[in-house]
Amino acid sequence: MRAAALADPGAFHGNIAARNMHWFVAECGAHGAWITKGEDGRWNGWDAATAAPVSPDLAADFAPWHTGFDGSAAPHWRWFVGGRTNAAFSEIDRHVLAGHGDEAALIFEGDRWDMSANGGKGAPIDCFTVTRKQLLLEVAKCAVALETLGLKPGDRMALNMPSIVPQIYWTEAAKRMGVVYTAVFGGFSDKTLSDRIADTGARVIVTSDGSYRNAQVAAFKNAYTDPALDNFVPVTTALDILGGLELGLPEGGHATILATVREALDGEITVDRSDVMRGVGRALINLGAEGRITSADAARVRIAIASSLVTLPPRVEAVIVCRHTHQPDMIWREERDRWSHELTDAALATVLDKARGAGFNVASEADLLALPDSDFVRAIWASSKPMPVDADYPMFFIYTSGSTGKPKGIVHSHGYAAGVAETMATSFDARPGDTLFVVADPGWITGQSYLICAPLMTRVTSLVSEGSPVFPHAGRFASMIERHKVRIFKAGVTFLKAIMSDPANLAEVERYDMSGLRVATFCAEP
């Protein structure tokens, strides 16, 4: 396998991409088609306008791209050049079109626990299943809502949420419409969130009112999103404001202040206003020591600069807030904040109206979900179609851990989904209908790849859990494996090491039947 990949990477990975994803080919039919290469070597799929099955008669050497691998501008390699796809179509739409709409796409298990349930073995208070049809509907509503807010392909969006299902809805909506997103781990500080928002150029942030962890309610929007947006200033903005002020200083004085502040903020993305003022203060002290400014003028300049930093341009256009914990007394900014459920309720009205316009007699969400799978997709497509994008079009970027230096944003393209899907077969022996439990947050690459993308690509049910896998006791994760008949388990080893070294913890784990597990993999440390 390695030799084949090295000998002709375009052909090797092209074969994987051709059978793992659907590709939009404009030349197939009047409106194009989404097609993939079957095991028999023939291409098949669905018409991009009517969702009718298609089996185009294509040449044996046909590929949806003109170049499988382009290394001419190394290290900026390009894959499947000329090919167009959309990860969301391959993750969601195609499975419903294939008749698997009632299959479980996601199972959510909340943090809170009822010790008396399940015959005294305990069970979660919150637990529900999302079918593939339900997932497509929720994603379509979110996509319509984002369009209503003015987002378009190429725009940026940030997510800062607990590990709950709405995060996946909004994530898939972004993929669907070609919006580039970044997910920020919920455990990061407001400063880190501020930096990521600025670095990505996000127009919209999706967050939640709160989260549950270890049976405790923690604020999210008030604790992270609001401080990130309100307490920090992008360095570029601060320098632009400072450079544009008329300070009435002697020649070179303004430039000295600007240079000193720039040096003080070097390496930062966003800063507290006090960080800017410290740089200003240092410059004013130096100017005073050189006799170039009086104390009265220094005070005047300090006040002028501080005043200019009080009211800044809005950093984002909207903050979408998912109601999860029903936090009381939450700070609300009418000009910026939007309830997720209000946006999606309005979007549902649009989805229903467009579906009726396409000839479907639907008056409610239940009517939509009652449609046969193929009709259901056509009804959804009336308001929200997956956007064909280049294979190397950015899908999301996620930051490195920072363990070897400053965190760096790594871009992942829509075409990357083909490779992640391949690992499900080669590394995890995953089969359609399996249930996968990944202990990971969407804010980490493991969460993006194996909690969301890979299982959705391969018709594997993903178990999404909020909170700790060892709360309220060490056997919590084992209980989840037993109750949900998990076949594949993927986790970091840190919490398992603590369990294995403590006989009491191990006894908790052994209360549950994990014999259904076929594969378990562990990461993060030896």
PLY file of the C-alpha trace (Angstrom):
ply
format ascii 1.0
element vertex 526
property float x
property float y
property float z
element edge 525
property int vertex1
property int vertex2
end_header
0.00 0.00 0.00
2.78 2.45 0.91
4.66 1.67 -2.30
1.55 2.29 -4.39
0.86 5.59 -2.62
4.41 6.80 -3.18
4.58 5.64 -6.79
1.46 7.52 -7.90
-0.19 9.47 -5.07
-2.82 10.94 -7.38
-4.01 7.55 -8.58
-3.80 5.89 -5.17
-5.69 8.56 -3.24
-7.89 9.32 -6.23
-9.27 5.80 -6.11
-10.04 6.27 -2.41
-11.70 9.64 -2.99
-13.75 8.36 -5.93
-15.42 5.62 -3.87
-15.59 7.35 -0.46
-17.24 10.62 -1.52
-19.82 11.84 -3.95
-18.58 14.37 -6.50
-20.55 17.02 -8.29
-20.17 16.63 -12.06
-21.88 19.38 -14.02
-21.74 17.42 -17.28
-23.99 14.67 -15.93
-27.57 15.60 -16.84
-29.11 19.00 -17.36
-28.29 20.26 -13.87
-25.33 18.10 -12.90
-25.24 15.11 -10.58
-23.63 13.90 -7.37
-21.86 10.65 -8.25
-19.46 8.14 -6.72
-17.61 5.10 -8.01
-19.16 1.81 -6.99
-17.42 -1.46 -6.24
-18.23 -2.59 -9.79
-16.26 0.35 -11.18
-19.35 2.15 -12.46
-20.36 5.66 -11.43
-23.76 6.22 -9.87
-25.54 8.76 -7.74
-28.35 11.31 -7.91
-29.40 14.17 -10.14
-28.46 17.44 -8.41
-31.83 19.04 -9.20
-34.39 16.23 -9.01
-32.60 13.76 -6.69
-33.47 11.05 -9.21
-31.00 8.13 -9.31
-28.47 8.35 -12.14
-25.95 5.90 -13.58
-24.08 7.85 -16.25
-22.23 5.87 -18.90
-18.74 7.22 -18.32
-15.40 6.12 -19.73
-13.45 3.55 -17.73
-10.76 6.10 -16.95
-13.17 8.89 -15.99
-12.35 10.99 -12.94
-14.26 14.02 -11.60
-10.97 15.96 -11.55
-8.29 16.61 -14.15
-5.29 16.15 -11.84
-5.27 13.75 -8.90
-2.19 15.24 -7.28
-0.37 18.47 -8.13
2.98 18.83 -6.40
4.33 21.57 -8.65
4.11 24.21 -5.92
5.36 22.05 -3.04
4.88 22.19 -0.13
1.52 23.65 -1.21
0.21 20.41 -2.66
-3.18 20.22 -4.31
-5.43 17.20 -4.49
-8.19 16.28 -6.96
-7.70 19.52 -8.89
-10.80 20.46 -10.85
-13.03 18.18 -8.81
-15.98 19.58 -6.91
-17.64 18.06 -3.88
-19.21 18.95 -0.54
-18.50 17.04 2.64
-22.00 17.68 3.99
-23.59 15.91 1.02
-21.46 12.82 1.61
-22.03 12.97 5.36
-25.80 13.45 5.32
-27.77 13.80 2.07
-26.53 10.70 0.30
-27.46 8.36 3.14
-31.03 9.67 3.20
-31.23 9.40 -0.60
-30.05 5.80 -0.29
-32.99 5.01 1.99
-31.33 5.22 5.39
-33.22 8.26 6.65
-34.61 6.52 9.73
-31.22 5.19 10.79
-29.61 6.73 13.88
-27.00 9.30 12.91
-26.30 10.57 16.43
-27.03 9.50 19.98
-26.70 12.20 22.61
-26.10 11.51 26.26
-26.08 14.41 28.69
-23.93 14.90 31.76
-26.61 14.62 34.44
-27.08 11.15 35.94
-29.88 9.22 37.65
-28.32 6.63 39.96
-31.63 4.82 40.45
-32.28 4.13 36.76
-31.32 1.06 34.73
-31.89 -1.37 37.58
-29.68 0.59 39.94
-26.77 0.71 37.51
-27.59 4.31 36.60
-28.50 6.11 33.38
-28.42 9.67 32.03
-31.29 12.06 32.61
-30.94 13.39 29.05
-30.55 10.92 26.20
-31.99 10.98 22.69
-31.37 9.79 19.14
-31.18 11.91 15.98
-32.03 10.10 12.75
-30.35 10.95 9.47
-33.54 12.65 8.24
-33.80 14.68 11.44
-30.15 15.64 11.11
-30.65 16.83 7.53
-33.67 18.89 8.55
-31.89 20.53 11.51
-28.84 21.28 9.37
-31.00 22.77 6.62
-32.74 25.03 9.15
-29.37 26.24 10.44
-28.14 26.84 6.89
-31.23 28.90 6.05
-30.71 30.86 9.28
-27.08 31.59 8.40
-28.13 32.77 4.95
-30.73 35.03 6.57
-27.95 36.55 8.67
-26.10 37.31 5.45
-23.43 34.62 5.45
-22.24 33.40 2.08
-19.64 30.93 0.79
-16.15 31.86 1.96
-17.33 33.71 5.07
-15.99 32.61 8.46
-17.81 31.36 11.54
-16.63 30.34 15.01
-18.22 27.88 17.43
-17.61 27.88 21.19
-19.94 25.38 22.82
-20.09 22.31 25.01
-20.17 18.93 23.29
-23.88 18.97 22.43
-25.79 18.08 19.29
-26.61 21.67 18.19
-22.89 22.23 17.68
-23.00 19.51 15.02
-26.09 21.06 13.40
-24.40 24.43 12.97
-21.12 22.81 11.92
-22.79 20.82 9.16
-24.75 23.89 8.05
-21.47 25.74 7.55
-20.07 22.86 5.49
-23.27 22.70 3.45
-23.08 26.32 2.32
-19.30 26.69 1.98
-18.83 28.76 5.12
-15.42 28.15 6.69
-15.63 27.48 10.41
-13.45 26.94 13.43
-14.50 25.18 16.63
-12.92 26.53 19.81
-12.68 24.12 22.73
-15.04 25.12 25.53
-12.33 24.85 28.17
-10.23 27.64 26.70
-10.06 31.11 28.21
-11.90 34.17 26.97
-8.54 35.53 25.74
-7.92 32.43 23.62
-11.44 32.63 22.21
-10.89 36.30 21.43
-7.66 35.47 19.59
-9.33 32.75 17.53
-12.24 35.01 16.58
-9.84 37.69 15.38
-7.46 35.28 13.68
-10.26 33.63 11.72
-12.13 36.79 10.83
-15.40 35.23 12.03
-18.55 37.15 11.14
-20.73 35.02 13.41
-20.17 33.08 16.63
-22.31 30.18 17.79
-22.31 29.53 21.53
-24.65 28.29 24.27
-26.09 29.78 27.40
-24.32 27.20 29.54
-23.10 23.65 29.97
-23.31 20.77 32.41
-20.23 19.11 33.83
-20.10 16.87 36.89
-23.73 17.84 37.60
-22.75 21.49 37.86
-24.10 24.22 35.62
-21.47 26.49 34.10
-22.12 29.68 32.17
-20.81 29.76 28.62
-21.89 32.92 26.84
-21.44 35.18 29.87
-18.19 33.51 30.91
-16.44 33.24 27.54
-18.14 34.76 24.51
-19.12 38.13 25.96
-15.74 38.77 27.64
-13.92 37.64 24.50
-15.79 40.17 22.39
-16.05 43.01 24.90
-12.84 42.93 26.93
-10.27 42.46 24.21
-9.18 44.50 21.21
-7.56 43.12 18.05
-4.02 44.46 17.88
-4.55 45.61 14.30
-7.62 47.58 15.37
-5.80 49.18 18.30
-2.88 50.22 16.10
-5.19 51.58 13.40
-7.08 53.67 15.95
-3.88 54.90 17.54
-2.37 55.76 14.18
-5.43 57.74 13.12
-5.63 60.02 16.16
-4.70 63.69 16.09
-2.69 64.03 19.29
-1.06 67.42 18.75
2.42 66.15 19.66
5.81 67.50 18.63
7.35 66.03 15.50
8.07 62.34 15.94
6.07 62.06 19.16
3.12 60.25 17.62
5.42 57.86 15.77
7.29 57.12 19.01
4.07 56.18 20.80
2.95 54.00 17.89
6.30 52.21 17.69
6.42 51.61 21.44
2.90 50.21 21.54
3.58 48.02 18.51
6.66 46.61 20.23
4.74 46.03 23.47
2.00 44.11 21.65
4.29 42.14 19.35
3.20 38.53 18.96
-0.31 39.11 20.28
-3.52 38.81 18.27
-5.89 40.52 20.69
-5.13 42.36 23.91
-6.83 43.93 26.87
-7.14 47.71 26.57
-4.83 48.03 29.57
-2.08 46.32 27.54
-2.35 49.09 24.96
-2.29 51.75 27.64
0.81 50.25 29.25
2.63 50.67 25.97
1.32 54.23 25.71
2.45 54.96 29.26
5.94 53.66 28.54
6.21 55.88 25.47
4.97 58.95 27.36
7.50 58.38 30.15
10.30 58.21 27.58
9.08 61.33 25.79
8.87 63.18 29.12
12.38 62.09 30.13
13.66 63.49 26.84
11.87 66.79 27.47
9.67 66.37 24.41
6.33 66.46 26.23
4.98 68.14 29.36
3.13 66.25 32.09
-0.05 68.14 31.19
0.23 67.10 27.54
1.02 63.53 28.57
-2.18 63.41 30.64
-4.18 64.86 27.74
-2.75 62.29 25.32
-3.38 59.43 27.71
-7.04 60.45 28.11
-7.48 60.87 24.35
-6.10 57.42 23.58
-8.03 55.69 26.37
-11.25 57.37 25.22
-10.69 56.21 21.65
-10.50 52.59 22.82
-13.77 52.67 24.76
-16.17 52.39 21.84
-14.93 50.13 19.08
-16.51 48.75 15.91
-18.46 45.51 16.51
-16.14 42.55 16.23
-18.85 40.21 14.91
-22.23 40.67 13.30
-24.13 38.14 15.39
-23.81 35.82 18.36
-26.09 32.80 18.01
-26.99 31.39 21.42
-28.25 27.83 21.86
-30.49 27.42 24.90
-29.17 24.43 26.81
-29.09 25.06 30.56
-31.64 27.90 30.67
-29.23 30.23 32.43
-30.99 32.96 34.44
-30.00 36.63 34.25
-27.95 36.19 31.11
-26.52 39.38 29.64
-28.26 40.08 26.34
-27.30 42.56 23.64
-30.26 43.10 21.35
-28.13 44.48 18.54
-25.91 41.40 18.45
-27.35 38.35 20.19
-29.77 35.92 18.56
-31.47 32.88 20.08
-30.74 29.79 18.03
-34.27 28.41 18.40
-35.82 31.66 17.18
-33.60 31.64 14.10
-34.34 28.00 13.31
-38.07 28.39 13.96
-38.14 31.17 11.37
-36.01 29.04 9.07
-38.46 26.14 9.40
-41.22 28.38 8.10
-39.03 29.09 5.05
-38.23 25.40 4.57
-41.92 24.47 4.70
-42.92 27.28 2.36
-40.27 26.32 -0.20
-41.22 22.65 0.10
-44.85 23.51 -0.63
-43.66 25.53 -3.59
-41.90 22.41 -4.84
-45.17 20.49 -4.73
-45.10 18.85 -1.30
-48.17 19.06 0.93
-46.44 19.80 4.23
-47.64 22.01 7.06
-45.28 20.97 9.84
-41.94 19.43 10.67
-43.74 16.13 11.26
-45.19 16.27 7.73
-41.72 16.76 6.30
-40.25 13.86 8.25
-43.13 11.62 7.17
-42.17 11.98 3.50
-40.38 9.07 1.81
-36.62 9.57 1.97
-36.12 10.70 -1.63
-39.08 13.10 -1.50
-37.84 14.40 1.84
-34.47 15.32 0.32
-36.14 17.05 -2.62
-38.32 19.00 -0.19
-35.25 20.08 1.78
-33.33 20.97 -1.38
-36.04 23.47 -2.26
-34.56 25.74 0.42
-31.08 24.34 1.15
-28.89 22.51 -1.32
-25.31 21.48 -0.64
-22.94 23.90 -2.37
-20.46 22.24 -4.76
-16.97 23.47 -3.88
-13.45 22.64 -5.02
-11.94 19.58 -3.37
-9.28 21.72 -1.71
-11.75 24.43 -0.69
-11.30 25.17 3.04
-13.88 23.45 5.22
-12.56 24.30 8.68
-9.40 25.16 10.47
-8.42 24.01 13.87
-5.45 24.98 15.98
-2.57 22.83 17.12
-2.20 22.17 20.83
0.68 24.61 21.32
2.84 21.95 22.98
5.66 22.68 20.50
5.16 26.43 20.13
2.42 28.93 19.48
-0.81 27.23 18.31
-1.10 27.27 14.54
-4.32 27.15 12.55
-4.36 24.09 10.29
-6.73 24.20 7.31
-8.74 21.10 6.42
-10.48 20.95 3.06
-13.70 19.31 1.96
-11.65 16.64 0.19
-10.08 15.63 3.50
-13.30 13.80 4.34
-12.40 11.09 1.83
-9.22 10.23 3.72
-10.86 10.29 7.14
-13.57 7.97 5.85
-10.91 5.55 4.61
-9.39 5.27 8.08
-12.73 4.07 9.40
-12.35 0.89 7.36
-8.59 0.43 7.50
-7.95 1.45 11.12
-11.25 0.82 12.90
-12.89 -1.97 10.90
-16.02 0.19 10.93
-19.16 -1.10 9.25
-22.46 0.66 8.47
-24.74 0.32 11.48
-21.93 0.26 14.04
-21.97 2.68 16.96
-18.80 4.65 17.64
-18.05 6.29 20.98
-15.28 8.88 20.80
-14.27 10.66 24.00
-13.47 13.96 22.31
-14.65 17.53 22.02
-15.47 19.12 18.64
-12.88 21.75 19.57
-10.11 19.21 18.96
-9.22 17.54 15.67
-10.23 14.13 17.03
-13.71 15.50 17.61
-13.97 17.03 14.15
-12.63 13.91 12.45
-14.04 11.01 14.45
-16.94 12.39 16.45
-18.45 14.16 13.43
-16.99 13.65 9.96
-15.83 10.03 9.75
-18.87 8.31 11.28
-21.28 10.45 9.26
-19.35 9.67 6.09
-19.51 5.92 6.68
-23.05 5.44 8.11
-21.74 4.75 11.59
-23.78 6.07 14.52
-21.81 8.57 16.61
-22.34 8.70 20.37
-22.06 12.33 21.49
-21.55 12.87 25.21
-21.45 15.97 27.37
-19.30 16.12 30.47
-16.79 13.66 31.86
-16.64 9.97 30.87
-15.92 9.12 34.53
-18.74 11.07 36.21
-20.45 10.29 38.54
-18.22 7.24 38.83
-15.39 5.57 36.97
-17.75 3.20 35.18
-19.72 5.89 33.35
-18.00 5.30 30.01
-18.44 1.53 30.40
-22.14 2.05 31.08
-22.40 3.99 27.83
-20.66 1.21 25.93
-23.08 -1.35 27.38
-26.32 0.61 26.96
-25.66 1.85 23.44
-24.07 -1.37 22.18
-20.92 0.47 21.19
-18.72 -1.45 18.75
-15.83 1.03 18.40
-14.32 3.03 21.25
-11.73 5.78 20.80
-10.30 7.82 23.66
-7.23 9.35 25.20
-5.48 7.15 27.71
-5.21 9.61 30.61
-8.47 8.76 32.34
-8.01 5.03 31.68
-4.63 5.03 33.44
-6.29 6.41 36.57
-8.97 3.72 36.41
-6.56 0.85 35.86
-4.39 1.85 38.82
-7.29 2.00 41.30
-9.05 -1.28 42.25
-12.22 0.56 43.32
-12.45 2.33 39.96
-11.79 -0.90 38.11
-14.60 -2.57 40.04
-17.01 0.14 38.87
-16.03 -0.51 35.26
-16.44 -4.27 35.60
-20.12 -3.86 36.56
-20.88 -3.29 32.88
-20.79 -5.60 29.88
-18.36 -4.33 27.25
-18.09 -7.61 25.36
-19.77 -6.03 22.33
-16.72 -3.86 21.69
-14.91 -4.93 18.54
-12.24 -2.22 18.38
-10.75 0.13 20.98
-8.04 2.67 20.19
-6.26 5.12 22.46
-4.30 8.27 21.79
-2.63 11.36 23.30
0.14 9.59 25.23
1.86 6.18 25.35
0 1
1 2
2 3
3 4
4 5
5 6
6 7
7 8
8 9
9 10
10 11
11 12
12 13
13 14
14 15
15 16
16 17
17 18
18 19
19 20
20 21
21 22
22 23
23 24
24 25
25 26
26 27
27 28
28 29
29 30
30 31
31 32
32 33
33 34
34 35
35 36
36 37
37 38
38 39
39 40
40 41
41 42
42 43
43 44
44 45
45 46
46 47
47 48
48 49
49 50
50 51
51 52
52 53
53 54
54 55
55 56
56 57
57 58
58 59
59 60
60 61
61 62
62 63
63 64
64 65
65 66
66 67
67 68
68 69
69 70
70 71
71 72
72 73
73 74
74 75
75 76
76 77
77 78
78 79
79 80
80 81
81 82
82 83
83 84
84 85
85 86
86 87
87 88
88 89
89 90
90 91
91 92
92 93
93 94
94 95
95 96
96 97
97 98
98 99
99 100
100 101
101 102
102 103
103 104
104 105
105 106
106 107
107 108
108 109
109 110
110 111
111 112
112 113
113 114
114 115
115 116
116 117
117 118
118 119
119 120
120 121
121 122
122 123
123 124
124 125
125 126
126 127
127 128
128 129
129 130
130 131
131 132
132 133
133 134
134 135
135 136
136 137
137 138
138 139
139 140
140 141
141 142
142 143
143 144
144 145
145 146
146 147
147 148
148 149
149 150
150 151
151 152
152 153
153 154
154 155
155 156
156 157
157 158
158 159
159 160
160 161
161 162
162 163
163 164
164 165
165 166
166 167
167 168
168 169
169 170
170 171
171 172
172 173
173 174
174 175
175 176
176 177
177 178
178 179
179 180
180 181
181 182
182 183
183 184
184 185
185 186
186 187
187 188
188 189
189 190
190 191
191 192
192 193
193 194
194 195
195 196
196 197
197 198
198 199
199 200
200 201
201 202
202 203
203 204
204 205
205 206
206 207
207 208
208 209
209 210
210 211
211 212
212 213
213 214
214 215
215 216
216 217
217 218
218 219
219 220
220 221
221 222
222 223
223 224
224 225
225 226
226 227
227 228
228 229
229 230
230 231
231 232
232 233
233 234
234 235
235 236
236 237
237 238
238 239
239 240
240 241
241 242
242 243
243 244
244 245
245 246
246 247
247 248
248 249
249 250
250 251
251 252
252 253
253 254
254 255
255 256
256 257
257 258
258 259
259 260
260 261
261 262
262 263
263 264
264 265
265 266
266 267
267 268
268 269
269 270
270 271
271 272
272 273
273 274
274 275
275 276
276 277
277 278
278 279
279 280
280 281
281 282
282 283
283 284
284 285
285 286
286 287
287 288
288 289
289 290
290 291
291 292
292 293
293 294
294 295
295 296
296 297
297 298
298 299
299 300
300 301
301 302
302 303
303 304
304 305
305 306
306 307
307 308
308 309
309 310
310 311
311 312
312 313
313 314
314 315
315 316
316 317
317 318
318 319
319 320
320 321
321 322
322 323
323 324
324 325
325 326
326 327
327 328
328 329
329 330
330 331
331 332
332 333
333 334
334 335
335 336
336 337
337 338
338 339
339 340
340 341
341 342
342 343
343 344
344 345
345 346
346 347
347 348
348 349
349 350
350 351
351 352
352 353
353 354
354 355
355 356
356 357
357 358
358 359
359 360
360 361
361 362
362 363
363 364
364 365
365 366
366 367
367 368
368 369
369 370
370 371
371 372
372 373
373 374
374 375
375 376
376 377
377 378
378 379
379 380
380 381
381 382
382 383
383 384
384 385
385 386
386 387
387 388
388 389
389 390
390 391
391 392
392 393
393 394
394 395
395 396
396 397
397 398
398 399
399 400
400 401
401 402
402 403
403 404
404 405
405 406
406 407
407 408
408 409
409 410
410 411
411 412
412 413
413 414
414 415
415 416
416 417
417 418
418 419
419 420
420 421
421 422
422 423
423 424
424 425
425 426
426 427
427 428
428 429
429 430
430 431
431 432
432 433
433 434
434 435
435 436
436 437
437 438
438 439
439 440
440 441
441 442
442 443
443 444
444 445
445 446
446 447
447 448
448 449
449 450
450 451
451 452
452 453
453 454
454 455
455 456
456 457
457 458
458 459
459 460
460 461
461 462
462 463
463 464
464 465
465 466
466 467
467 468
468 469
469 470
470 471
471 472
472 473
473 474
474 475
475 476
476 477
477 478
478 479
479 480
480 481
481 482
482 483
483 484
484 485
485 486
486 487
487 488
488 489
489 490
490 491
491 492
492 493
493 494
494 495
495 496
496 497
497 498
498 499
499 500
500 501
501 502
502 503
503 504
504 505
505 506
506 507
507 508
508 509
509 510
510 511
511 512
512 513
513 514
514 515
515 516
516 517
517 518
518 519
519 520
520 521
521 522
522 523
523 524
524 525
